[in-house]
Each structure stands twice: as C-alpha cells, then as structure tokens.
Amino acid sequence: MRQQLRSAQRKAEQDAKRAQRKFENQVEKVVSDHNRKAERHNRQQLAKLKQSRSSSVSFTVEEQHLVERVQDAIAEQDEREIDVFLSYARSDGADVAEQLRSGLEALDVEVWFDDVAIRAGQSLAREMDNGITRARAGVTLLTEAYLSRRFWTERELGALLHKDTVIPVLHGVSFGDVAKFSSFLKDRKGFSTEYDSVEEITQKIANAVLLA
C-alpha cells in the first residue's frame, strides 16, 4: 500500500512538473512573440518617422554637413543616457529653449533641460557637468545674452566645444555675430530661426541625433 502511495505521489509530482514546464514554455512563447511583434512595430514606426522627417524639412549644404558630422561622431560614442544637452541664456532664450525642448521630446529625443533636470538644493555646476557628460550631443541656443559671455553659458559652451556633436541654433543673432564670439563656432555652422521655424529646427536636430 505504501509503495502504491509513493508511486502515485511520484507520478503526481512528475505530472505537476510537466505541467509547470508546459506552462512556462507557453508563457515564454507568448512573451517572445510579443517582443518580436513589438520590435517589428518599432522598426516600422522608425522607418516611417525617418521618411516623414526627411521629407518634411530640407537642408542646405552646410546644414547637411553639420548633420553628417554629428551622426558620425555619435556613431563612435559609447552608449549615452541622454540625447541632447540644451544650453541657453535664460534672459532672452527661455521661451525658444522651452519650444525646442518640447518639440524635441515630442520626437522622442531625450533632452537635458535645467528647469526639469535640476531640483531644489542640488548643485547647479555638478548637475550641469553631469548632464553634459551623459549627453550624446549638445544644442547651444545662441542669443545676444549668450554671446555676451555670461558665466554659466560660457562655462557650458566651453565644455560642449569638446564635443564634435555640438549643434548651434541661432536666435536673434547672425552667423557673423557668432564668428566674432568664437573662432571654434564659426566653422561649425548651425540652424537659425531667421530661416527656419523652431519646429523645423527640432526636426533637423532629431535627424542628427536619433538617426545616426
């Protein structure tokens, strides 16, 4: 009798293990199928996004060179946590900077933006340096106040100029003004709100930093 009970118990345990393995295999298959479908969907969406971006904006020769330079530099980087560090002068660039931030984030570009990234009590200098280090690219919103060499913007620009991925965006200043401000920036070209809307500029930046 005991032997029959032990035999029945072993059979029940074996049946339970088989049922558990079957269940786990089914779950694994469902998850794997879902991941494959999600990956395929993401690739399709990215292809559509790439097509819509490239067809909705046009680049000058200089802008295309800028985009290609940034893409080449990003391709050689280690993986970074943030797509773009946005540098601007608050006194005359806050509104446009906010438009750039919201426009880029709408295109799935992750932006380091001081009003969002820095919380009360944190060190501005430490968090700024950390953001620059973690970012794949830097966007400098060049305005009159920015070019007046104020402490924070000059410090940020000095750090960003070490990146081959710095992207100048001019607002209310000319390329001639920029050339006088920095001998480094004069060779980097950039985008300007004089010629493109902020929305178009965000699309161009996204082309550079996401589709590398």
C-alpha positions in Angstrom: 0.0 0.0 0.0 2.8 2.5 0.9 4.6 1.6 -2.3 1.5 2.4 -4.3 1.1 5.7 -2.4 4.7 6.7 -3.1 4.3 5.7 -6.7 1.2 7.7 -7.0 2.9 10.7 -5.3 5.9 10.5 -7.6 3.6 10.3 -10.7 1.7 13.3 -9.4 4.9 15.3 -8.8 6.1 14.3 -12.3 2.8 15.4 -13.8 2.9 18.7 -11.9 6.5 19.3 -13.2 5.5 18.5 -16.8 2.5 20.8 -16.4 4.7 23.6 -15.0 7.3 23.2 -17.8 4.5 23.3 -20.4 3.1 26.4 -18.8 6.5 28.1 -18.7 7.1 27.2 -22.3 3.8 28.7 -23.3 4.5 31.9 -21.3 7.9 32.1 -22.9 6.5 31.7 -26.4 3.8 34.4 -25.7 6.5 36.8 -24.4 8.8 36.0 -27.3 6.1 36.5 -29.9 5.1 39.8 -28.2 8.7 41.1 -28.2 9.1 40.1 -31.9 5.9 41.9 -32.8 6.9 45.0 -30.7 10.3 45.1 -32.3 8.9 44.8 -35.8 6.4 47.5 -35.0 9.1 49.8 -33.6 11.3 49.3 -36.8 8.3 50.1 -39.0 7.5 53.2 -36.9 11.1 54.4 -37.0 11.2 53.9 -40.8 8.0 55.9 -41.2 9.4 58.6 -38.8 12.6 58.8 -40.7 10.7 59.1 -44.0 8.4 61.8 -42.7 11.3 63.8 -41.1 13.4 63.7 -44.2 10.5 64.7 -46.4 9.2 67.5 -44.2 12.4 69.5 -43.9 15.1 70.5 -46.4 18.7 71.0 -45.6 21.2 73.4 -47.0 24.6 72.0 -48.0 26.2 73.4 -44.8 23.3 72.1 -42.6 23.7 68.6 -44.2 27.4 68.7 -43.4 26.6 69.6 -39.8 24.1 66.7 -39.5 26.6 64.2 -41.0 29.4 65.4 -38.7 27.1 64.9 -35.7 25.9 61.5 -36.8 29.5 60.3 -37.5 30.6 61.5 -34.0 27.6 59.9 -32.2 28.2 56.6 -34.0 31.7 56.4 -32.4 30.5 57.1 -28.9 29.7 54.7 -26.1 26.1 54.5 -25.2 24.8 57.6 -23.5 21.8 58.2 -21.3 20.6 61.5 -22.8 20.3 62.5 -26.4 20.7 66.3 -26.1 22.1 68.8 -23.5 20.3 72.1 -24.2 22.3 75.2 -23.3 20.7 78.6 -23.4 20.7 82.0 -21.7 17.6 82.4 -19.6 17.2 86.2 -20.0 16.4 86.1 -23.7 16.4 82.4 -24.7 14.0 80.8 -22.2 10.9 80.8 -24.5 12.6 79.4 -27.5 14.6 76.9 -25.4 11.3 75.6 -24.0 9.9 75.3 -27.5 13.0 73.4 -28.6 12.7 71.1 -25.6 9.0 70.3 -26.0 9.4 69.9 -29.8 12.4 67.5 -29.4 10.7 65.4 -26.7 7.7 65.1 -29.0 10.0 63.5 -31.4 11.3 61.1 -28.8 14.6 63.0 -28.2 15.6 62.9 -24.5 16.6 66.4 -23.5 18.7 67.6 -20.5 16.9 70.9 -19.6 17.9 72.7 -16.4 14.3 73.6 -15.2 13.5 69.9 -15.3 16.8 68.2 -14.5 17.9 70.3 -11.5 15.8 70.1 -8.3 15.9 72.4 -5.4 19.0 72.0 -3.3 21.1 70.4 -6.0 24.4 71.9 -7.2 23.9 73.6 -10.5 27.5 73.2 -11.5 27.6 69.5 -10.6 24.3 68.6 -12.3 25.3 70.7 -15.4 28.6 68.8 -15.7 26.8 65.5 -15.2 24.3 66.3 -17.9 27.0 67.3 -20.4 28.9 64.1 -19.8 25.8 61.9 -20.2 24.5 63.6 -23.4 25.2 62.3 -26.9 25.1 65.9 -28.3 24.9 69.5 -27.2 22.5 72.1 -28.6 23.6 75.7 -27.9 20.8 78.3 -28.3 22.9 81.3 -29.3 21.3 84.7 -28.5 22.6 88.1 -27.7 22.7 87.3 -24.0 24.5 84.0 -24.7 27.1 85.8 -26.8 27.7 88.4 -24.0 29.9 85.7 -22.3 28.0 85.3 -19.1 29.4 82.9 -16.6 27.1 79.9 -16.9 26.7 80.0 -20.7 30.4 80.5 -21.3 31.2 77.5 -19.0 28.6 75.3 -20.7 29.9 76.2 -24.1 33.5 75.6 -23.1 32.5 72.1 -22.1 30.3 71.5 -25.1 33.0 72.6 -27.6 35.0 69.5 -26.7 32.2 67.5 -28.3 32.1 67.0 -32.1 28.4 66.8 -31.6 27.7 70.4 -30.7 24.8 71.9 -32.7 24.4 75.7 -32.7 21.0 77.2 -33.0 20.9 80.9 -33.7 18.1 83.2 -32.5 18.3 86.9 -32.9 21.9 86.8 -33.9 23.8 86.3 -37.2 26.5 83.9 -38.2 28.8 86.9 -38.4 28.0 87.6 -34.7 28.8 84.0 -33.8 32.1 84.2 -35.7 33.2 87.2 -33.6 32.1 85.4 -30.4 34.0 82.1 -31.0 36.6 81.1 -33.5 35.5 77.5 -32.9 31.9 78.0 -33.6 32.4 79.9 -36.8 33.4 76.6 -38.6 30.5 74.6 -37.2 27.6 76.3 -39.0 24.2 75.6 -37.5 20.5 76.3 -37.7 18.8 79.7 -37.4 15.3 80.8 -36.5 15.8 83.5 -39.2 15.4 80.9 -41.9 13.5 78.0 -40.2 10.7 77.7 -37.7 11.6 76.2 -34.3 9.5 73.2 -35.3 11.6 72.7 -38.4 14.8 73.1 -36.4 13.7 70.4 -33.9 13.1 68.0 -36.8 16.6 68.7 -38.2 18.2 68.2 -34.8 16.2 64.9 -34.3 17.5 63.7 -37.7 21.1 64.3 -36.5 20.9 62.7 -33.0 18.4 59.9 -33.4 19.0 58.5 -36.9 22.8 58.3 -36.7 
